[in-house]
Amino acid sequence: MSSYLIIILLYLLALTILNFIRSRRIKSQEQFMVADRSLKWQVMVFTLICTWIGSGTFISGAEFASKAGFSALWLAAGAWVGIIIIYFLAAKIRTFGQYTVGDMLEVRYGPAARLFGAVALIMSFIAIVSYQFLAGGFILNVITDGAVSESTGTIIAAVFVILFTALGGMVAIAYTDLPNGIVIVLACLLAVPFVIFSAGGLSGAQAAFDAAHKTGYFDVVNSQFGAHPWLKALGYFLSTLFLLMGVQSMYQKFYSAKTPGDAKKAVAWWTIGTIFVETVVVVIAVFAYSKFIDRIDLTIPKAGGKVVLMAARELVPFPVGVLLLGAACAVVLSTGMNYLLSPSTTIMRDIYQRFMKKDAGEKKLVAMQKVLVIIIGVLAYLLATQVKSILEMSLFAYTIYGVAITPALIAALTWKRVTKAGGLASIISGTLVCVFFFIMSKVLPAEQVPEGDPWGIPLIYPALIASLLSLVVVSLMTPRSRPEELEKFFPKG
């Protein structure tokens, strides 16, 4: 058995024991969903980093960087801008003091908005969990030189994610994210100089790309980046921007903060940590690919996603390699847990408690949500067996959530003129257009879907335009909200 695998399994075993001990303290829905609103900013920083940094960074981000070079940072940059915007809203979100995004949507737009928002969230988050499982199998396969097949590794990843989430909910997530976040940041910090040195620095990497007739790896936008390179780059930027500004996993962390001040301070440090980790992963991927350029065939699905894992095995000292591989496993575990808890919380809070049984007892609610975690986890695993590209699935998941939820949610927090009809129209139109274009990407002839974009148009543009136009036009055409409906979001004084 690989030494890397033994160390990582021991780490996972330690986390399992820790989560089992903490799970015995979970007695109420408040503890399971939002950690009893007790998280200090020091804990929140790392759990926020782990909420966002997942296989989308270490695997699909690496795959993206292998194909597009530093243009891959456009995908990450949307999140950075989103975090900065959220910094100014974090304290307000915590003061609102609910459990889900649906709570906010209903207060502003009514029960139908909660329900339709829940549908979009569940679709998006099951997709995100599915490719975390897939990435976990991919990582275990590379770590063991193929001894563990990708399908077996996917099952192992799914079991750990489902087990941890079902055991302790938000308490387990936050305190699993703390060591995981430290491992991620430390691994990136230590690995990057070794990888750059192994590639021969900037000149060595550029020479390798020139020899292989690959261009644009150090350009702001790679000219080979889709049918319309600048449109494609901005599309990735907008997808991550709108996902991050509305993602329920993050809002759930804000609701878990001890105070509004803790929430705001955590976001400030989260910004720094996320920019650092995502930039470093792209740097590692680009320089490592220049080293492995003859060994990675980018025409094979997911091949580019191996580049960071190969760097951990071959370009850095063993202790640093263990940390980097541990970080890759940690992001799959942490992000999978975060995005698995959210849809179960949505179903319990936004559907079961809101429309079916409002007075259910605490023990029953916690037990039911644990069962839901298992059911949703199994559905995500079944979807994972059908996914061919982590990058493609992550983009769809980002987009459908970002266009369906975020415009209405941010408008609820910042625009008094938005109306119930406008918010609901935004949610429904964004979802429908996104699903339509995704279906077209599967049924149109390949020549009409360059880089996965129907007719060369990135998915985000038609879906976001439909969502924003519906929000603004319908709001302006319908009566203003009453002052008492705005009080929760815009308190006097």
C-alpha positions in Angstrom: 0.0 0.0 0.0 1.3 3.5 -0.9 2.9 5.5 2.0 0.9 8.5 0.8 -2.4 6.5 1.1 -1.6 5.2 4.6 -0.9 8.6 6.0 -4.0 10.1 4.4 -6.2 7.2 5.6 -4.8 7.7 9.2 -5.7 11.4 8.9 -9.3 10.5 7.8 -9.5 8.0 10.7 -8.6 10.7 13.2 -11.2 13.0 11.7 -13.8 10.2 11.9 -13.1 9.7 15.6 -13.3 13.5 16.3 -16.6 13.8 14.5 -18.1 10.8 16.3 -17.2 12.4 19.6 -18.7 15.7 18.6 -21.8 14.1 17.1 -22.9 12.9 20.5 -23.4 16.5 21.6 -25.9 17.3 18.8 -29.4 17.5 20.4 -31.2 20.2 18.4 -31.8 21.5 14.9 -30.0 24.7 15.8 -26.9 22.7 16.6 -27.1 20.5 13.5 -27.8 23.3 11.0 -25.9 26.3 12.4 -23.6 24.9 15.1 -25.7 26.6 17.8 -24.6 30.0 16.3 -21.4 29.7 18.3 -18.5 29.9 15.7 -15.7 32.4 16.4 -14.1 34.1 13.5 -10.9 32.1 13.8 -12.8 28.9 13.1 -15.0 30.5 10.5 -12.0 31.6 8.4 -10.9 28.1 7.6 -14.4 26.7 7.2 -15.2 29.5 4.7 -12.0 28.7 2.8 -13.0 25.0 2.7 -16.5 25.9 1.7 -15.2 27.5 -1.5 -11.9 25.6 -2.2 -12.9 22.2 -3.4 -12.3 19.9 -6.3 -13.4 22.8 -8.5 -10.0 24.3 -7.6 -7.6 21.3 -7.2 -9.0 19.2 -10.1 -11.2 21.1 -12.5 -9.1 24.3 -11.9 -5.9 22.3 -12.6 -7.5 20.8 -15.7 -8.5 24.3 -16.8 -5.0 25.7 -16.2 -3.4 22.8 -18.1 -5.5 23.9 -21.2 -5.7 27.7 -20.8 -2.7 28.6 -18.6 -3.1 31.7 -16.4 -6.4 32.5 -18.2 -7.8 29.9 -15.7 -7.6 32.7 -13.0 -10.7 34.2 -14.6 -12.6 31.4 -13.0 -11.2 32.1 -9.6 -11.3 36.0 -9.9 -15.1 36.0 -9.9 -15.1 34.5 -6.4 -12.6 37.1 -5.2 -14.8 40.0 -6.3 -17.8 38.2 -4.8 -16.1 37.8 -1.5 -15.2 41.5 -1.4 -18.9 42.4 -2.1 -20.1 39.9 0.6 -17.8 41.6 3.1 -20.1 44.6 3.2 -23.2 42.3 3.7 -21.8 39.7 6.1 -22.9 41.4 9.3 -26.3 42.1 7.9 -26.8 38.5 6.9 -25.8 37.3 10.3 -28.2 39.8 12.0 -31.0 38.4 9.9 -30.4 35.2 11.8 -32.1 32.4 9.9 -31.1 29.0 8.6 -31.4 29.0 4.8 -31.4 31.3 1.8 -35.0 30.2 1.4 -35.9 31.9 4.7 -34.7 35.2 3.2 -36.4 34.6 -0.1 -39.8 34.0 1.5 -39.7 37.0 3.8 -39.0 39.2 0.7 -40.8 37.4 -2.1 -43.3 34.9 -0.6 -43.7 31.1 -0.2 -43.4 30.4 -3.9 -40.0 32.0 -4.1 -38.8 29.8 -1.2 -40.1 26.7 -3.1 -38.7 27.5 -6.5 -35.4 28.6 -4.9 -35.2 25.3 -3.1 -35.6 23.4 -6.4 -32.7 25.3 -8.0 -30.5 24.9 -5.0 -31.1 21.2 -4.7 -30.3 20.6 -8.4 -27.1 22.7 -8.2 -25.8 21.3 -4.9 -26.4 17.6 -5.8 -24.3 18.3 -8.9 -21.6 19.9 -6.8 -21.5 17.0 -4.4 -21.4 14.5 -7.2 -18.2 15.8 -8.7 -16.6 16.0 -5.2 -17.2 12.2 -5.0 -15.8 11.8 -8.5 -12.7 13.9 -7.7 -12.1 11.9 -4.5 -12.0 8.7 -6.6 -9.8 10.4 -9.1 -7.4 11.5 -6.4 -7.2 8.0 -4.7 -6.6 6.4 -8.1 -3.6 8.7 -8.8 -2.2 8.5 -5.3 -2.2 4.6 -5.5 -0.8 4.4 -9.1 -4.1 2.8 -10.1 -4.2 0.2 -7.3 -7.5 1.8 -6.2 -9.7 2.2 -9.3 -11.6 5.5 -9.8 -14.9 3.8 -9.2 -13.8 2.3 -5.9 -12.2 5.6 -4.9 -15.5 7.4 -5.7 -17.3 5.0 -3.3 -14.7 5.6 -0.6 -15.0 9.4 -1.0 -18.8 9.2 -0.9 -18.8 7.1 2.3 -16.6 9.5 4.2 -18.4 12.6 3.1 -21.9 11.2 3.9 -20.7 9.7 7.2 -19.1 12.9 8.5 -22.1 15.1 7.4 -24.7 12.7 8.9 -22.8 12.4 12.2 -22.5 16.0 13.2 -24.0 18.5 10.6 -22.5 22.0 10.9 -20.5 21.2 14.0 -18.7 18.4 12.2 -18.2 20.6 9.1 -16.8 23.5 11.0 -14.4 21.5 13.1 -13.3 19.3 10.2 -12.7 22.3 8.1 -10.3 23.8 10.8 -7.5 21.2 10.3 -8.3 20.8 6.7 -8.0 24.5 6.0 -4.7 24.7 7.8 -3.4 21.7 5.7 -4.6 23.4 2.4 -2.9 26.7 3.1 0.3 25.2 4.4 0.5 22.7 1.5 0.2 25.4 -1.1 2.7 27.7 0.6 5.4 25.0 0.8 4.8 23.3 -2.6 4.9 26.2 -5.1 8.6 27.1 -4.9 9.6 23.4 -5.5 7.3 23.1 -8.5 8.5 26.3 -10.1 12.2 25.3 -9.5 11.6 21.8 -11.0 10.1 23.3 -14.2 13.1 25.5 -14.6 11.4 28.7 -13.7 9.5 31.0 -16.1 12.0 30.6 -18.9 12.0 26.8 -18.6 8.2 26.5 -18.6 8.0 28.9 -21.6 10.6 26.9 -23.5 8.6 23.6 -22.9 5.4 25.2 -24.2 7.2 26.6 -27.2 8.7 23.2 -28.0 5.2 21.6 -27.8 3.7 24.5 -30.0 1.4 25.5 -27.2 0.8 29.3 -27.0 -0.8 31.8 -24.7 -0.1 30.1 -21.3 1.1 33.3 -19.8 -1.4 35.6 -21.5 -4.2 37.4 -19.7 -6.7 35.6 -22.0 -5.5 32.6 -24.0 -6.4 33.2 -27.7 -7.3 29.4 -27.9 -9.8 29.8 -25.1 -13.2 28.8 -26.7 -14.9 30.2 -29.8 -14.9 33.7 -28.3 -11.9 33.9 -25.8 -12.8 37.2 -24.0 -16.5 36.2 -23.8 -15.5 32.8 -22.4 -13.2 34.3 -19.8 -15.8 36.8 -18.6 -18.4 34.0 -18.6 -16.3 32.0 -16.1 -15.8 35.2 -14.1 -19.5 35.8 -13.9 -20.4 32.2 -13.1 -18.2 32.1 -10.0 -19.1 35.7 -9.0 -22.8 35.0 -8.9 -22.5 31.6 -7.3 -20.4 32.9 -4.4 -22.6 35.9 -3.7 -25.6 33.7 -3.2 -24.3 30.3 -2.2 -26.3 28.9 0.8 -23.3 27.0 2.3 -21.6 30.4 2.9 -24.8 32.1 4.3 -25.2 29.1 6.6 -21.8 29.8 7.9 -22.7 33.4 8.5 -25.8 32.3 10.4 -23.5 30.0 12.5 -21.2 32.9 13.6 -21.2 33.9 17.2 -21.7 37.6 16.4 -22.1 39.8 13.3 -18.6 41.1 14.0 -17.2 37.6 13.9 -18.9 37.0 10.5 -17.4 40.2 9.0 -13.9 39.7 10.4 -13.9 36.1 9.1 -14.8 37.3 5.5 -11.8 39.7 5.5 -9.4 36.9 6.2 -11.3 34.5 3.9 -10.6 36.9 1.1 -6.9 36.8 1.6 -6.8 33.0 2.0 -8.9 32.3 -1.1 -6.9 34.6 -3.4 -3.7 32.9 -2.1 -4.8 29.3 -2.5 -6.5 29.6 -5.9 -3.6 31.6 -7.4 -1.1 29.1 -6.1 -3.0 26.1 -7.4 -3.0 27.7 -10.9 0.7 28.5 -10.7 1.4 24.9 -9.6 -0.8 23.5 -12.4 0.8 25.6 -15.2 4.4 25.0 -14.2 3.8 21.3 -13.5 2.1 20.8 -16.9 5.1 22.3 -18.6 7.1 19.6 -16.9 4.7 16.8 -17.8 3.6 18.1 -21.2 4.6 14.9 -23.0 2.8 12.7 -20.5 -0.6 14.3 -20.3 -3.0 14.0 -23.2 -5.5 16.9 -22.8 -7.8 15.3 -25.3 -8.6 12.6 -22.7 -11.3 13.8 -20.2 -10.0 14.7 -16.8 -6.3 14.1 -17.8 -5.4 17.7 -17.1 -6.8 17.3 -13.6 -3.9 15.0 -12.7 -1.3 17.7 -13.0 -1.3 18.9 -9.3 -1.4 15.3 -8.0 1.5 14.3 -10.2 3.4 17.4 -9.0 2.8 16.2 -5.4 4.2 12.8 -6.3 7.2 13.8 -8.4 8.2 17.4 -8.0 8.2 18.1 -4.3 9.9 16.4 -1.3 7.8 13.6 0.3 6.6 15.6 3.4 5.4 18.4 1.1 3.8 15.9 -1.3 1.9 14.3 1.5 0.6 17.7 2.6 -0.4 18.6 -1.0 -2.2 15.2 -1.6 -3.7 15.6 1.9 -5.0 19.0 0.8 -6.5 17.6 -2.3 -8.4 15.0 -0.2 -9.3 17.6 2.4 -11.0 19.9 -0.1 -13.1 17.1 -1.5 -14.1 16.1 2.0 -14.8 19.6 3.2 -16.6 20.9 0.1 -18.6 17.7 -0.2 -19.8 18.0 3.4 -20.7 21.7 3.0 -22.7 21.1 -0.1 -24.4 18.0 1.2 -25.6 19.6 4.4 -27.2 22.6 2.5 -29.8 20.7 0.3 -30.8 18.6 3.3 -31.3 21.8 5.3 -33.3 23.2 2.5 -35.6 20.3 2.2 -36.2 20.2 6.0 -36.5 24.0 6.5 -38.0 25.2 3.2 -40.2 22.3 2.3 -41.0 19.9 5.2 -41.2 22.4 8.1 -42.7 25.2 6.0 -45.3 23.3 4.0 -45.8 19.9 5.8 -45.2 19.9 9.5 -44.3 23.1 11.3 -44.4 21.7 14.9 -42.1 18.6 14.5 -40.0 17.8 17.6 -36.2 18.6 17.7 -35.1 15.0 17.9 -37.3 14.0 15.0 -36.0 16.9 12.9 -32.4 16.0 13.5 -33.0 12.3 12.8 -34.9 13.1 9.6 -32.2 15.4 8.3 -29.6 12.8 8.9 -31.6 10.4 6.8 -31.9 13.0 4.1 -28.2 13.5 4.1 -27.8 9.8 3.3 -30.5 9.9 0.6 -29.1 13.0 -1.1 -25.6 11.6 -0.8 -26.6 8.4 -2.6 -28.3 10.4 -5.3 -25.1 12.5 -5.7 -23.1 9.3 -6.0 -25.4 7.9 -8.7 -25.0 11.2 -10.6 -21.2 11.0 -10.2 -21.2 7.7 -12.1 -22.5 9.5 -15.1 -20.3 12.6 -15.0 -17.5 12.8 -17.7 -16.0 16.2 -17.0 -15.6 17.7 -13.5 -15.0 21.1 -15.2 -18.2 20.9 -17.3 -20.4 19.8 -14.3 -19.0 22.4 -12.0 -19.7 25.2 -14.5 -23.4 24.1 -14.9 -23.8 23.8 -11.1 -22.3 27.3 -10.6 -24.4 28.8 -13.3 -27.8 27.5 -12.4 -27.4 28.5 -8.8 -25.8 31.9 -9.6 -28.6 33.0 -12.1 -31.6 31.5 -10.2 -30.8 32.5 -6.6 -28.2 35.3 -6.4 -29.8 38.2 -8.3 -33.1 37.9 -6.3 -31.1 37.4 -3.1 -28.8 40.3 -3.5 -31.7 42.5 -4.6 -33.6 41.5 -1.4 -30.7 42.8 0.7 -29.9 45.9 -1.2 -32.8 47.2 -3.4 -36.0 48.4 -1.8 -37.8 48.7 -5.1 -37.6 44.9 -5.9 -41.1 43.3 -5.6 -42.4 39.8 -4.9 -43.3 39.3 -8.6 -39.9 40.5 -9.8 -38.0 38.2 -7.4 -40.1 35.2 -8.3 -39.8 35.9 -12.1 -36.0 36.1 -11.8 -35.7 32.8 -10.0 -38.0 30.9 -12.5 -36.6 32.5 -15.7 -33.0 32.0 -14.7 -33.5 28.3 -13.9 -35.5 27.5 -17.1 -33.1 29.3 -19.5 -30.1 27.6 -17.8 -31.6 24.1 -18.1 -32.6 24.8 -21.7 -29.1 25.7 -22.8 -27.6 22.8 -20.8 -29.9 20.4 -22.7 -29.0 22.0 -26.0 -25.3 21.5 -25.2 -26.1 17.7 -25.1 -28.4 17.4 -28.1 -26.8 19.8 -30.7 -24.2 18.5 -33.2 -20.7 18.8 -31.7 -19.6 21.5 -34.3 -22.4 23.7 -32.8 -21.2 23.3 -29.3 -17.5 24.5 -29.2 -16.0 24.1 -25.7 -19.4 22.9 -24.5 -21.1 26.2 -25.4 -24.3 26.0 -27.6 -23.8 28.1 -30.7 -20.6 29.3 -29.1 -22.5 31.2 -26.4 -21.4 30.5 -22.8 -24.3 29.3 -20.7 -24.1 32.2 -18.2 -25.0 35.0 -20.6 -28.6 34.0 -21.7 -29.4 32.7 -18.3 -28.2 35.7 -16.4 -29.7 38.2 -18.9 -33.1 36.4 -18.5 -32.8 36.5 -14.7 -31.7 40.2 -14.4 -34.2 41.4 -17.0 -37.1 39.6 -15.2 -36.0 41.0 -11.9 -35.8 44.6 -13.0 -38.6 44.8 -15.5 -41.2 42.9 -13.5 -40.3 44.8 -10.3 -40.8 48.2 -12.1 -44.1 47.1 -13.6 -45.6 45.9 -10.3 -46.5 47.9 -7.1 -43.8 48.7 -4.5 -43.4 46.5 -1.4 -45.2 47.8 1.7 -42.9 49.4 4.4 -43.6 46.6 6.9 -42.4 44.0 4.3 -39.1 45.9 4.1 -38.5 46.4 7.8 -36.7 43.1 8.3 -34.1 43.9 5.6 -34.0 47.7 6.0 -34.6 48.4 9.7 -35.1 52.1 10.7 -32.0 53.7 12.1 
